[in-house]
Amino acid sequence: MAGYELLSEQNLRLDGRKADELRRIQCKLGVFGQADGSAYLEQGNTKVLAAVYGPHEIYRHGAGGASRPTLTATSNEQAVINCQYSAAVFSSGERKRRPRGDRKSQEMSMHLRQTFQAAIKTELYPRSQIDIYVEILQADGGNYCACVNAATLALIDAGIPMKDYVCACTASLMNDRPVVDINNLESTTGGPELTVAVMAKSGEIVLLEMSQRFHVDHLEKVMDLAMEGCQNIYHILDKEVRAHVSKRGSLLGWEAT
Amino acid sequence: MGSSEMRFVLPGMRICAQEDHYQSGCGTYVLHGYVYASLAGVLQIQPVMKGPISENPSQTSTQDLVSVEVHSPGEQTVIPAVGDVVTAKVMSVNPRFAKLSILCVRESVLVQPFRGLVRKEDVRATEKDRVEMYKSFRPGDVILARVLSLGEASSGYLLTTAENELGVVIARSETAGVKMVPVSWVEMQCPKTYNKEFRKIAKVIPENLADMAVDVKVLNT
């Protein structure tokens, strides 16, 4: 494994975390005035901004790179979700040529759209559109997860009805031991990466992705750890949302309880 | 569970079991027999007044139907729904229809306008074939209309003004540009030039008489 010892004998990883330890998550809701909802999230060194607009009338002129569903008969019954993932040119170690529109970003946009299509109560807003824009400011592994978590916060901030929180987390396998929330170094030099997005309360899996295969015997423990990571992330997000809602509520004269 | 007791709820949080007298209101949804929150905000439990009365008035009075709602801070996201009275501005008129920009839905002002359309046959309830669009609306008029259907994707919502209470509320005269006053069902007069212009006038009911006048209040402020 490229000379690195990703998981030491003492069960510590390269960045000093334990195998089942998440990176530090810091988040903030309502960071933009212009957007209907917005959030900033840091997961270790991965930093993401998310902005949500809508629901509004469906626009069809398009900027490149957005995962834009074609207008079908379904748009008459439910809202159209439009996601755009972009990674700032300075986000990764090597300067990117274009922030969005490449295959990787398009795939990410599509995954985000599918994830939130499942979580947002789209049937409440027929013939309208909800835009979710996420921007990676610094990429250090688990980009999809950070995007999902930030977008969830932004959607809550926007007051868009959702069935549940969507939380995402990665897990990997090192020396046949599962590790959670892997960073860029671990994902590039290490083993397989399993990404899972779940509805936090109900535990329904919205998205599951594996970067490479590993033995099925390991699947269960890796999955369990990823799910546990999602639950931990949920508690962190939940705490932040509570603080934000009670703060905004107190401005409106609600008594905080 | 009065409204004095503030309780925060978050999306996906189970509020209560769905029983006969609990109704899932705005900001909530029902899954597997329970009511869940879909917004982050405060829980409100309000008695239901409208709706079930028409079905069985004797039953509702005894059963005390309540609606479980979640209200988030900030403005609610609203979109026009079929049957809503909306306030719209006329953008363009042609012999077959008028294009509108919907500004308010019931009492809430939209953040972004939605497009709408009133067809010639939906302007008046009577003498539909004698309606002339240019004698009903002019660009710039502010009208009250009811949503008929979602219409086509290209034109937006399909609206109607075929009720006495619906039609032009605010119009400015062509020559002087001042607000005109209605003088009949079909005419408005300019207070400056005494010119009369044709419109499909809305009979605006005073505020204390009907809820609908809330739309007008929004316009006047």
Chai-1 contact restraints between the chains, C-beta under 6 A:
chainA,res_idxA,chainB,res_idxB,connection_type,confidence,min_distance_angstrom,max_distance_angstrom,comment,restraint_id
A,P55,B,T77,contact,1.0,0.0,6.0,A-B,restraint_1
A,P55,B,I79,contact,1.0,0.0,6.0,A-B,restraint_2
A,H56,B,Q112,contact,1.0,0.0,6.0,A-B,restraint_3
A,E57,B,F114,contact,1.0,0.0,6.0,A-B,restraint_4
A,L71,B,A153,contact,1.0,0.0,6.0,A-B,restraint_5
A,K121,B,S38,contact,1.0,0.0,6.0,A-B,restraint_6
A,Y125,B,I79,contact,1.0,0.0,6.0,A-B,restraint_7
A,R127,B,L150,contact,1.0,0.0,6.0,A-B,restraint_8
A,S128,B,I79,contact,1.0,0.0,6.0,A-B,restraint_9
A,I156,B,A40,contact,1.0,0.0,6.0,A-B,restraint_10
A,G159,B,L39,contact,1.0,0.0,6.0,A-B,restraint_11
A,G159,B,S72,contact,1.0,0.0,6.0,A-B,restraint_12
A,G159,B,G74,contact,1.0,0.0,6.0,A-B,restraint_13
A,G159,B,T77,contact,1.0,0.0,6.0,A-B,restraint_14
A,P161,B,S38,contact,1.0,0.0,6.0,A-B,restraint_15
A,P161,B,L39,contact,1.0,0.0,6.0,A-B,restraint_16
A,M162,B,P11,contact,1.0,0.0,6.0,A-B,restraint_17
A,M162,B,S38,contact,1.0,0.0,6.0,A-B,restraint_18
A,D164,B,P11,contact,1.0,0.0,6.0,A-B,restraint_19
A,D164,B,G12,contact,1.0,0.0,6.0,A-B,restraint_20
A,Y165,B,P11,contact,1.0,0.0,6.0,A-B,restraint_21
A,Y165,B,G12,contact,1.0,0.0,6.0,A-B,restraint_22
A,K201,B,G12,contact,1.0,0.0,6.0,A-B,restraint_23
A,V241,B,L10,contact,1.0,0.0,6.0,A-B,restraint_24
A,V241,B,A40,contact,1.0,0.0,6.0,A-B,restraint_25
A,V245,B,F8,contact,1.0,0.0,6.0,A-B,restraint_26
A,V245,B,A40,contact,1.0,0.0,6.0,A-B,restraint_27
A,R248,B,P73,contact,1.0,0.0,6.0,A-B,restraint_28
A,G249,B,P73,contact,1.0,0.0,6.0,A-B,restraint_29
A,L252,B,P73,contact,1.0,0.0,6.0,A-B,restraint_30
A,W254,B,M6,contact,1.0,0.0,6.0,A-B,restraint_31
A,W254,B,V42,contact,1.0,0.0,6.0,A-B,restraint_32
A,E255,B,M6,contact,1.0,0.0,6.0,A-B,restraint_33
A,T257,B,M6,contact,1.0,0.0,6.0,A-B,restraint_34
